[in-house]
Amino acid sequence: MFDHDALLVDVAALVESGRSNQMPLTVVAGGAAVTGRLAPEAVWGQRVSEVLADSARLGDFSAMFTTAAPEEGPPTRLHVHVARILQGTVGMLETGGMYRVAIEDVSVWTTGDFSYSDH
């Protein structure tokens, strides 16, 4: 049984309560660092839906991100927006993406986000 980090769950729960979508966070999951800002799942899903709706090939997937029923109980996932994946010396998605990370997969985390620069 996984012993989750209660403090990280509390941070995610505060964001899910809608009080803030400005919490900068960096997590390590599966050997890669994901850095960005936490967002409530509904806000994250709306943004993903908007991006998909603008795509001729992916538009059919758009609705599933805004119609999903919220989970009961404490959060089990982090929803990160304006996010980048940092792995080694490589930063992916300089403009920021939308990532969903299972809290149980997080091995390390810190408040704050890292800007990536290849200069």
LINKADA-V16271 format. One record per backbone hydrogen bond with DSSP energy under -1.0 kcal/mol. NH is the residue of the N-H (numbers start at 1). CO is the residue of the C=O. E is the energy in kcal/mol with one decimal. If there is no record, write none. Layout:
nh=(NH	NH)
co=(CO	CO)
e=(E	E)
This chain:
nh=(9	10	11	12	13	14	15	16	17	18	19	25	26	27	28	29	32	33	34	35	36	37	38	39	44	45	46	47	48	49	50	51	52	53	54	55	59	61	62	65	66	67	78	80	81	83	84	85	86	87	90	92	96	97	99	101	103	105	106	107	110	112)
co=(5	6	7	8	9	10	11	12	13	15	14	36	110	34	108	32	29	86	27	84	25	81	23	79	40	41	42	43	44	45	46	47	48	49	50	52	55	58	59	62	63	63	101	99	37	97	35	92	33	90	87	85	93	83	80	78	76	102	103	28	26	24)
e=(-2.1	-2.3	-2.3	-2.5	-2.5	-2.1	-2.0	-2.8	-1.6	-1.8	-1.1	-2.9	-2.6	-2.6	-2.7	-2.5	-1.6	-2.7	-3.0	-2.7	-2.1	-2.5	-2.9	-2.8	-2.6	-3.2	-2.1	-2.1	-2.4	-2.6	-2.3	-2.1	-2.5	-2.7	-1.2	-1.8	-1.3	-2.0	-1.4	-1.4	-1.5	-1.2	-3.4	-3.1	-3.2	-2.1	-2.5	-1.1	-3.5	-2.6	-2.0	-2.7	-1.6	-2.7	-2.7	-2.5	-2.5	-1.7	-1.5	-2.8	-2.3	-2.3)
